[in-house]
Amino acid sequence: MNSAPKRPRFHLVSLLTVTLVSAALGHAEETKAEPAKPPPPEPVTLLADLRSPPTNGFTYGSWQGRVATTASGLLIQGNKGADGSGETGQNFVSPRDLSKAEFIEVALGVGVSNKVPAITVAFDDAADTQYAARILIDQIVPEQPVWLRVRRSDFKLNNWQGNKGSAVMDWTRITRWHLQGDWSKAVPLVVVFIALRTRP
């Protein structure tokens, strides 16, 4: 007489194994770490929002009478005679401490007819020492404003009008900023300056 067919021995064990593995996977899905959040943006300090006229502002050279305040910023109008030999800037009401800034950033855009290849950002301290850094703008796509960055350590003594103070800049007592053209270029400059800021 034939005995009854044998049942698989590990059927219950296999079922339990599948159940435990599934439960473990489900638990892993429930407790897996959240995606890493992006780091918070680095703090910046706004020195000038040029979409409105700066307090104690000034303009020199070929830019005088050719700077218009627009909703986008200060527009230097080369079609009215502005060229590289000019500047605009602001005297601070009280000295500013920029010694902790690692970068100086300027937001600007160039017009289609701009021919000046570079601008200069400059600062004066309380002793009238001026440090400056040159920024190339000839590769910027016209009418597409960008933020341009320069390291504070790249600023050097600017002797273009005769240094009135010490050769050493006191970054803890900055009294004035300048946005200057390339004074060697008597060609049309069409730039809109939007803002100036520092970044640690």
VOZA-889179 format. One line per field, with one value per atom (N, C-alpha, C): residue number from 0; residue in three letters; atom name; x, y negated, z negated. Coordinates in steps of 0.001 Angstrom, whole numbers. Each point is the difference from the previous one (the first is absolute). Layout:
resi: [NUM,...]
resn: [ala,...]
name: [CA,...]
xx: [X,...]
yy: [Y,...]
zz: [Z,...]
end
This chain:
resi: [0,0,0,1,1,1,2,2,2,3,3,3,4,4,4,5,5,5,6,6,6,7,7,7,8,8,8,9,9,9,10,10,10,11,11,11,12,12,12,13,13,13,14,14,14,15,15,15,16,16,16,17,17,17,18,18,18,19,19,19,20,20,20,21,21,21,22,22,22,23,23,23,24,24,24,25,25,25,26,26,26,27,27,27,28,28,28,29,29,29,30,30,30,31,31,31,32,32,32,33,33,33,34,34,34,35,35,35,36,36,36,37,37,37,38,38,38,39,39,39,40,40,40,41,41,41,42,42,42,43,43,43,44,44,44,45,45,45,46,46,46,47,47,47,48,48,48,49,49,49,50,50,50,51,51,51,52,52,52,53,53,53,54,54,54,55,55,55,56,56,56,57,57,57,58,58,58,59,59,59,60,60,60,61,61,61,62,62,62,63,63,63,64,64,64,65,65,65,66,66,66,67,67,67,68,68,68,69,69,69,70,70,70,71,71,71,72,72,72,73,73,73,74,74,74,75,75,75,76,76,76,77,77,77,78,78,78,79,79,79,80,80,80,81,81,81,82,82,82,83,83,83,84,84,84,85,85,85,86,86,86,87,87,87,88,88,88,89,89,89,90,90,90,91,91,91,92,92,92,93,93,93,94,94,94,95,95,95,96,96,96,97,97,97,98,98,98,99,99,99,100,100,100,101,101,101,102,102,102,103,103,103,104,104,104,105,105,105,106,106,106,107,107,107,108,108,108,109,109,109,110,110,110,111,111,111,112,112,112,113,113,113,114,114,114,115,115,115,116,116,116,117,117,117,118,118,118,119,119,119,120,120,120,121,121,121,122,122,122,123,123,123,124,124,124,125,125,125,126,126,126,127,127,127,128,128,128,129,129,129,130,130,130,131,131,131,132,132,132,133,133,133,134,134,134,135,135,135,136,136,136,137,137,137,138,138,138,139,139,139,140,140,140,141,141,141,142,142,142,143,143,143,144,144,144,145,145,145,146,146,146,147,147,147,148,148,148,149,149,149,150,150,150,151,151,151,152,152,152,153,153,153,154,154,154,155,155,155,156,156,156,157,157,157,158,158,158,159,159,159,160,160,160,161,161,161,162,162,162,163,163,163,164,164,164,165,165,165,166,166,166,167,167,167,168,168,168,169,169,169,170,170,170,171,171,171,172,172,172,173,173,173,174,174,174,175,175,175,176,176,176,177,177,177,178,178,178,179,179,179,180,180,180,181,181,181,182,182,182,183,183,183,184,184,184,185,185,185,186,186,186,187,187,187,188,188,188,189,189,189,190,190,190,191,191,191,192,192,192,193,193,193,194,194,194,195,195,195,196,196,196,197,197,197,198,198,198,199,199,199]
resn: [met,met,met,asn,asn,asn,ser,ser,ser,ala,ala,ala,pro,pro,pro,lys,lys,lys,arg,arg,arg,pro,pro,pro,arg,arg,arg,phe,phe,phe,his,his,his,leu,leu,leu,val,val,val,ser,ser,ser,leu,leu,leu,leu,leu,leu,thr,thr,thr,val,val,val,thr,thr,thr,leu,leu,leu,val,val,val,ser,ser,ser,ala,ala,ala,ala,ala,ala,leu,leu,leu,gly,gly,gly,his,his,his,ala,ala,ala,glu,glu,glu,glu,glu,glu,thr,thr,thr,lys,lys,lys,ala,ala,ala,glu,glu,glu,pro,pro,pro,ala,ala,ala,lys,lys,lys,pro,pro,pro,pro,pro,pro,pro,pro,pro,pro,pro,pro,glu,glu,glu,pro,pro,pro,val,val,val,thr,thr,thr,leu,leu,leu,leu,leu,leu,ala,ala,ala,asp,asp,asp,leu,leu,leu,arg,arg,arg,ser,ser,ser,pro,pro,pro,pro,pro,pro,thr,thr,thr,asn,asn,asn,gly,gly,gly,phe,phe,phe,thr,thr,thr,tyr,tyr,tyr,gly,gly,gly,ser,ser,ser,trp,trp,trp,gln,gln,gln,gly,gly,gly,arg,arg,arg,val,val,val,ala,ala,ala,thr,thr,thr,thr,thr,thr,ala,ala,ala,ser,ser,ser,gly,gly,gly,leu,leu,leu,leu,leu,leu,ile,ile,ile,gln,gln,gln,gly,gly,gly,asn,asn,asn,lys,lys,lys,gly,gly,gly,ala,ala,ala,asp,asp,asp,gly,gly,gly,ser,ser,ser,gly,gly,gly,glu,glu,glu,thr,thr,thr,gly,gly,gly,gln,gln,gln,asn,asn,asn,phe,phe,phe,val,val,val,ser,ser,ser,pro,pro,pro,arg,arg,arg,asp,asp,asp,leu,leu,leu,ser,ser,ser,lys,lys,lys,ala,ala,ala,glu,glu,glu,phe,phe,phe,ile,ile,ile,glu,glu,glu,val,val,val,ala,ala,ala,leu,leu,leu,gly,gly,gly,val,val,val,gly,gly,gly,val,val,val,ser,ser,ser,asn,asn,asn,lys,lys,lys,val,val,val,pro,pro,pro,ala,ala,ala,ile,ile,ile,thr,thr,thr,val,val,val,ala,ala,ala,phe,phe,phe,asp,asp,asp,asp,asp,asp,ala,ala,ala,ala,ala,ala,asp,asp,asp,thr,thr,thr,gln,gln,gln,tyr,tyr,tyr,ala,ala,ala,ala,ala,ala,arg,arg,arg,ile,ile,ile,leu,leu,leu,ile,ile,ile,asp,asp,asp,gln,gln,gln,ile,ile,ile,val,val,val,pro,pro,pro,glu,glu,glu,gln,gln,gln,pro,pro,pro,val,val,val,trp,trp,trp,leu,leu,leu,arg,arg,arg,val,val,val,arg,arg,arg,arg,arg,arg,ser,ser,ser,asp,asp,asp,phe,phe,phe,lys,lys,lys,leu,leu,leu,asn,asn,asn,asn,asn,asn,trp,trp,trp,gln,gln,gln,gly,gly,gly,asn,asn,asn,lys,lys,lys,gly,gly,gly,ser,ser,ser,ala,ala,ala,val,val,val,met,met,met,asp,asp,asp,trp,trp,trp,thr,thr,thr,arg,arg,arg,ile,ile,ile,thr,thr,thr,arg,arg,arg,trp,trp,trp,his,his,his,leu,leu,leu,gln,gln,gln,gly,gly,gly,asp,asp,asp,trp,trp,trp,ser,ser,ser,lys,lys,lys,ala,ala,ala,val,val,val,pro,pro,pro,leu,leu,leu,val,val,val,val,val,val,val,val,val,phe,phe,phe,ile,ile,ile,ala,ala,ala,leu,leu,leu,arg,arg,arg,thr,thr,thr,arg,arg,arg,pro,pro,pro]
name: [N,CA,C,N,CA,C,N,CA,C,N,CA,C,N,CA,C,N,CA,C,N,CA,C,N,CA,C,N,CA,C,N,CA,C,N,CA,C,N,CA,C,N,CA,C,N,CA,C,N,CA,C,N,CA,C,N,CA,C,N,CA,C,N,CA,C,N,CA,C,N,CA,C,N,CA,C,N,CA,C,N,CA,C,N,CA,C,N,CA,C,N,CA,C,N,CA,C,N,CA,C,N,CA,C,N,CA,C,N,CA,C,N,CA,C,N,CA,C,N,CA,C,N,CA,C,N,CA,C,N,CA,C,N,CA,C,N,CA,C,N,CA,C,N,CA,C,N,CA,C,N,CA,C,N,CA,C,N,CA,C,N,CA,C,N,CA,C,N,CA,C,N,CA,C,N,CA,C,N,CA,C,N,CA,C,N,CA,C,N,CA,C,N,CA,C,N,CA,C,N,CA,C,N,CA,C,N,CA,C,N,CA,C,N,CA,C,N,CA,C,N,CA,C,N,CA,C,N,CA,C,N,CA,C,N,CA,C,N,CA,C,N,CA,C,N,CA,C,N,CA,C,N,CA,C,N,CA,C,N,CA,C,N,CA,C,N,CA,C,N,CA,C,N,CA,C,N,CA,C,N,CA,C,N,CA,C,N,CA,C,N,CA,C,N,CA,C,N,CA,C,N,CA,C,N,CA,C,N,CA,C,N,CA,C,N,CA,C,N,CA,C,N,CA,C,N,CA,C,N,CA,C,N,CA,C,N,CA,C,N,CA,C,N,CA,C,N,CA,C,N,CA,C,N,CA,C,N,CA,C,N,CA,C,N,CA,C,N,CA,C,N,CA,C,N,CA,C,N,CA,C,N,CA,C,N,CA,C,N,CA,C,N,CA,C,N,CA,C,N,CA,C,N,CA,C,N,CA,C,N,CA,C,N,CA,C,N,CA,C,N,CA,C,N,CA,C,N,CA,C,N,CA,C,N,CA,C,N,CA,C,N,CA,C,N,CA,C,N,CA,C,N,CA,C,N,CA,C,N,CA,C,N,CA,C,N,CA,C,N,CA,C,N,CA,C,N,CA,C,N,CA,C,N,CA,C,N,CA,C,N,CA,C,N,CA,C,N,CA,C,N,CA,C,N,CA,C,N,CA,C,N,CA,C,N,CA,C,N,CA,C,N,CA,C,N,CA,C,N,CA,C,N,CA,C,N,CA,C,N,CA,C,N,CA,C,N,CA,C,N,CA,C,N,CA,C,N,CA,C,N,CA,C,N,CA,C,N,CA,C,N,CA,C,N,CA,C,N,CA,C,N,CA,C,N,CA,C,N,CA,C,N,CA,C,N,CA,C,N,CA,C,N,CA,C,N,CA,C,N,CA,C,N,CA,C,N,CA,C,N,CA,C,N,CA,C,N,CA,C,N,CA,C,N,CA,C,N,CA,C,N,CA,C,N,CA,C,N,CA,C,N,CA,C,N,CA,C,N,CA,C,N,CA,C,N,CA,C,N,CA,C,N,CA,C,N,CA,C,N,CA,C,N,CA,C,N,CA,C,N,CA,C,N,CA,C,N,CA,C]
xx: [840,-840,889,-280,818,-370,1067,-257,-379,-628,-440,1231,-97,1155,466,1323,591,-217,-317,-141,1373,202,1298,209,1208,293,142,509,369,-1007,-1190,-1003,-307,-239,-328,1194,1194,1215,238,-175,199,-980,-1252,-1012,360,472,400,1190,930,1188,-390,-879,-452,-704,-846,-742,943,1013,940,843,446,797,-831,-1260,-874,-228,-221,-222,1233,1191,1242,199,-293,138,-972,-1238,-977,437,582,470,1147,882,1131,-482,-1056,-537,-600,-639,-634,1020,1152,965,1212,7,1174,133,1234,288,-624,-421,-523,1136,-305,1055,629,1325,710,-525,-251,-467,1188,-216,1102,423,1287,444,-666,-190,-614,894,-588,814,959,1182,973,-543,211,-497,750,-719,613,-398,809,-295,-136,-1164,-255,626,873,606,-804,-590,-766,-996,-1257,-1040,-195,500,69,-1249,-1072,-1285,-676,654,-420,1269,-62,1223,639,1302,652,110,-176,199,1464,247,1375,738,-743,627,723,895,741,321,306,359,1087,1000,1107,222,835,478,-1107,157,-957,-1359,-90,-1288,-888,582,-771,-1139,-1211,-1177,-486,648,-369,-349,-295,-430,-1484,-781,-1454,-409,-823,-539,-1205,60,-1093,-458,-1075,-492,1005,920,1016,1282,292,1235,467,1263,581,513,-603,363,977,1187,989,-250,-322,-504,1091,639,1062,-470,-1276,-499,-137,187,-40,1392,1017,1363,824,-586,783,975,1245,980,728,1159,704,508,133,589,-1060,-522,-1013,-151,-797,-276,-1234,-555,-1076,318,-598,299,-848,371,-791,899,-233,637,-906,519,-794,-248,-1161,-323,954,342,997,868,1254,899,-563,294,-443,1201,-227,1047,-138,941,-11,1121,588,1157,-347,-1268,-395,-456,-114,-463,1118,-329,967,-172,-1258,-285,-771,254,-809,-725,-1310,-786,-776,-33,-753,-926,-1256,-973,-101,146,-72,-394,-382,-281,614,297,579,-979,67,-823,678,-774,523,1112,-103,980,1169,109,1129,1316,1028,1311,1116,-312,1016,161,1214,185,34,160,153,-489,-388,-313,873,44,792,-903,126,-673,1059,-278,989,-649,825,-437,1040,-481,880,-179,1101,-131,-5,-31,-124,1212,1131,1204,137,-1039,-11,909,360,700,-1031,317,-943,595,-779,365,-1035,466,-890,295,-994,140,-718,601,-538,-839,-1148,-889,-292,271,-272,-1500,-521,-1435,-231,1082,-154,-581,-50,-564,-1439,-557,-1369,-983,-1004,-1032,-805,-108,-731,-1425,-417,-1359,-368,1011,-233,851,-538,776,530,1170,646,633,286,807,1445,897,1428,692,952,624,1501,558,1450,399,1117,469,492,-302,483,1522,625,1466,616,-823,503,-28,-574,-6,1404,459,1334,-87,1077,67,-260,-925,-358,581,949,703,-360,-1157,-310,-172,-407,-127,908,1018,915,-509,755,-433,127,-1098,-11,324,-118,168,1125,-134,993,-83,1100,-20,-717,-314,-681,-1455,-891,-1437,-527,-840,-673,-1416,-179,-1295,-1061,392,-993,-683,518,-559,-115,-923,-210,-1035,361,-868,-661,450,-490,216,-955,211,-78,660,10,-253,-711,-82,550,1142,730,71,159,211,1469,334,1386,419,755,304,903,549,827,-833,-1325,-862,-1019,227,-947,-1011,-641,-1012,-1290,-1148,-1280,-77,-466,-273,-1500,-609,-1428,-141,-180,-65,-1111,-709,-929,552,284,483,-1217,-149,-1204,204,1097,220,1456,381,1365,-151,731,-146,1300,95,1133,-501,931,-307,1160,-301,1100,636]
yy: [1178,-1178,-1246,-875,-1225,-984,-585,-1037,-1312,-865,-1302,-798,-816,-802,-954,-121,-866,-1472,-768,-1448,-657,-1104,-701,-393,329,-249,-1481,-776,-1372,-1016,464,-925,-1108,422,-971,-894,628,-772,-1027,409,-913,-1157,328,-1038,-1009,533,-870,-873,599,-750,-1153,297,-1043,-1108,413,-981,-894,619,-770,-951,484,-839,-1168,293,-1067,-1033,486,-917,-850,645,-733,-1069,343,-974,-1149,355,-1047,-927,581,-800,-904,559,-794,-1188,235,-1089,-1093,456,-975,-841,619,-693,-529,100,-477,-1515,-463,-1408,-886,-1188,-990,-507,-392,-573,-1212,-130,-1116,-1323,-923,-1318,-831,-824,-853,-947,-344,-925,-1355,-711,-1339,-919,-970,-919,-789,-276,-774,-1416,-529,-1352,-1026,-974,-1079,-1329,-1014,-1341,-919,-585,-901,-1360,-438,-1325,-1061,383,-977,729,-424,428,-1164,162,-1117,-145,667,-208,-1279,-660,-1336,-803,-1309,-812,183,260,164,-1325,42,-1183,-415,-1290,-525,567,218,517,-1088,413,-954,640,-850,437,-930,595,-788,316,-835,252,21,857,38,558,554,526,-1100,-1141,-1068,-447,15,-366,1090,1159,1092,1288,-144,1130,-166,993,-50,1091,-357,995,666,1327,761,1071,701,1088,1139,72,1056,-400,-1298,-446,-1310,-337,-1234,275,-635,215,-1076,446,-901,-13,-1156,-69,-424,1005,-263,-725,194,-685,-1503,-446,-1445,-536,805,-494,622,874,636,1004,-58,991,557,608,629,-972,-1282,-976,-635,796,-506,911,-448,837,-506,898,-357,647,-514,565,-607,309,-441,-189,-1089,-208,573,904,565,-1056,61,-924,215,1246,334,1134,113,1024,1414,832,1394,924,1076,989,1127,71,1062,1006,-34,858,1482,338,1410,518,-863,407,728,1131,698,-402,-303,-358,-1316,-739,-1153,399,-230,401,-1201,-96,-1068,632,-423,465,-1064,425,-958,707,-804,486,-960,502,-864,-122,-1141,-207,529,163,534,-884,-1299,-920,-311,711,-239,425,-838,295,38,-351,-36,1403,550,1413,285,-1027,264,-1188,298,-1053,234,-992,93,-267,848,-229,-508,-1082,-585,-427,-35,-456,-954,-977,-912,252,-122,75,-1406,-92,-1294,-896,585,-786,-325,251,-254,932,1139,1030,715,208,663,1307,1079,1298,353,659,277,1370,518,1257,-138,534,-98,1241,-188,1107,-70,1079,56,167,-761,91,265,196,118,1343,991,1305,189,-1014,110,-77,858,-40,-1294,-809,-1271,199,-918,-55,1223,677,1111,-249,-735,-382,1209,-172,1056,-590,880,-374,347,-965,218,-114,902,104,-200,-720,-161,151,670,164,-1343,-238,-1238,-27,1178,67,-398,-53,-398,-1518,-740,-1460,-526,-935,-573,-1522,-621,-1452,-609,-943,-671,-1412,-247,-1272,-870,249,-670,-1516,-444,-1448,-503,805,-401,475,848,533,-1065,-268,-1047,544,1300,549,1015,926,1046,1024,757,1074,1230,11,1137,-362,837,-256,411,-838,344,451,1303,538,-94,-396,-137,-1368,-929,-1360,-458,623,-340,-1119,-1072,-1180,-218,722,-311,1194,211,967,-710,594,-540,1127,-292,847,-846,407,-801,707,-800,565,274,360,169,-1329,-793,-1367,-64,1143,12,212,204,315,-1121,-794,-1063,525,1098,629,114,162,-5,1064,-420,921,2,1175,146,1123,-384,958,-425,980,-292,667,-797,489,219,1213,379,-3,582,93,304,-279,270,638,1105,685,710,449,798,1375,951,1379,524,601,496,1265]
zz: [0,0,0,964,114,-1097,-554,-1006,680,-757,540,430,1076,460,-1097,-64,-1023,358,-1001,190,-144,697,-154,-1452,-485,-1404,-325,948,-322,506,284,519,-1020,-1249,-1033,-317,-31,-271,1100,1263,1129,-66,-346,-98,-1087,-1142,-1088,399,734,438,911,982,920,-762,-977,-786,-797,-631,-810,855,1163,894,499,390,471,-1087,-1217,-1107,-254,81,-226,1062,1266,1080,-188,-391,-235,-1108,-1053,-1114,452,859,489,820,806,806,-888,-1097,-883,-751,-344,-851,758,1321,730,-175,76,-251,1073,-429,934,885,1235,855,-673,178,-617,536,-896,414,481,1002,457,-1104,-47,-1056,155,-1082,104,812,683,794,-884,553,-749,-239,-1185,-261,844,486,775,-632,256,-490,1201,142,1117,-298,888,-145,732,1136,781,890,-67,937,966,1208,938,858,-408,682,-489,-952,-424,-232,115,-123,-1374,-52,-1305,-742,-1308,-832,64,131,104,1208,1081,1213,775,893,824,1352,963,1353,532,668,542,1481,610,1354,1027,1000,1101,-417,-1219,-452,-589,-290,-637,921,-560,777,938,-40,902,-752,-1290,-824,-288,387,-213,-983,-972,-923,643,132,603,-985,360,-853,-82,954,14,-707,-90,-628,595,-264,540,1413,971,1400,442,451,578,1504,534,1367,983,588,955,1239,373,1188,-222,-1246,-294,-316,275,-153,-1107,-834,-1069,604,-475,451,-1215,216,-1120,-1041,352,-920,-895,-911,-919,-1200,-967,-1170,-719,-815,-908,-1335,-1079,-1302,-1095,-1231,-1151,-1206,-738,-1302,-1079,-817,-1087,-1078,-600,-1088,-1169,-285,-1018,546,-422,537,-149,985,-8,-211,-731,-252,1031,937,1017,-230,-1187,-263,-34,-236,-47,1367,965,1336,744,584,847,1462,378,1379,76,1072,383,1279,53,1165,539,1328,644,1035,-23,993,1080,1246,1100,1284,966,1343,997,1188,1035,1157,670,1177,1257,1045,1261,553,-182,576,-929,-1132,-899,653,-105,580,-1049,-1230,-1055,-585,-22,-378,-1489,-845,-1439,-809,-1241,-963,-1232,-858,-1226,-1193,-1021,-1280,-969,-699,-904,-1313,-1047,-1323,-576,-773,-732,-1487,-749,-1455,-590,-1312,-666,217,420,266,1482,797,1440,794,-571,771,855,1266,906,512,-162,550,1067,1069,1127,605,700,735,1336,1041,1356,297,675,354,1501,694,1438,236,956,322,1489,749,1458,442,-893,366,-492,-646,-500,1173,-21,1031,-180,1055,-134,-496,-876,-534,-839,-551,-929,-1252,-975,-1192,-762,-604,-769,-1255,-972,-1155,321,-169,194,-1354,-234,-1322,104,-974,-99,-1462,-250,-1369,-565,-1255,-617,-5,-122,-16,1343,1062,1321,199,-935,102,-306,829,-150,-30,-463,-73,1369,60,1253,-40,867,-25,1191,602,1258,-152,-1190,-181,-1120,-301,-1062,-1346,-657,-1281,-1087,-702,-1021,-1393,-178,-1337,-65,-917,-200,1123,177,997,-535,-1294,-623,-236,535,-103,-1371,-584,-1253,358,168,422,-1094,-1206,-1072,43,823,49,1451,726,1404,79,690,46,1360,1044,1344,927,915,1080,1340,998,1358,999,1060,1183,1140,525,968,1351,1046,1326,245,1213,426,629,-760,413,1234,416,1211,1260,-169,1146,217,1029,345,1018,-369,853,-798,672,-727,-1099,-1155,-1103,-255,72,-287,-1026,-1244,-1110,-945,-555,-1082,-1258,-1023,-1289,-897,-512,-743,-1505,-455,-1454,-285,-1234,-487,-1371,-240,-1271,-373,-1246,-469,-395,29,-424,-832,-1166,-860,568]
end
